[in-house]
Amino acid sequence: MLLFLMLLCPCHCLASGLSQNQLKAAFLYRFSQFSTWPPPPKQEMVYCVVGNPSLFTAISELLSTQPSKLKSKVVTPIDSKEAQQCQLLFISQQDRQQSLYWLEGVKDSAVLVVADTSEGFRQGAAIGLIADNNSLNFSINLTDARARGLELSAHLLKLATEVR
């Protein structure tokens, strides 16, 4: 478990007392680092968060502390058309209809979709980041990621609890 945290969390994330949203933010940050988007290269890494203002804040704070060659920002898209401009879209605890709305809106875009419910993962998110018994686990739908033109690192695949 320590190796897992060291790989996925930035060094300062190993300190105790982090909230679940701070840990989710660290996971999302690492997911973006272990993913490759199709060309042309992006000028900016856009993280989008739907349904979780606390996670929005946690990602913003984390990004402000990370050195990066690529400029990064966090936004809350107002609709699925705007979500097509994201590289990573996090869908938090949405009901079935809302999840389908966001997933349908980005289905033909190179957007890494992460959901924090099993339902969102089953509906088509490439990564399911699920809190379970005071821990975070993630599953990967590699077929969905590749269909969107995304490549996920073998390191990420090894750490997933499930890969389909």
C-alpha angles and dihedrals in degrees: 000000000000091000089051092053093044091053097044103032126063112245095263091053090073091075114106125252100050118152122237090253092053089052091047089051090053091050092050091049091052093044087058091049093051094047132082124207124206119264143305095069115243120244091211136026108230118198114193123197124194122189102001118082092175091058089048088057093045093052092046091052093046094049091051089061098046123090110225140168088213119067111238134198139173123224139172105225115223094210142002092265090060089046089064087074091062125097091199123027118190115198111196124201097320122163118252095268094048092048091050090049092056095040093049091048093059100030094113095040132090092247122141102223118203121185128189095211131069088232092057090049092050091048093059114287111144091222130031111202102191129182109220128169094343094312137093120234130175136208125197130216097202092178091059093045092051092045087060091050094255126137121205122204120253087235090061092046091052092054096049118103089220134016122189 
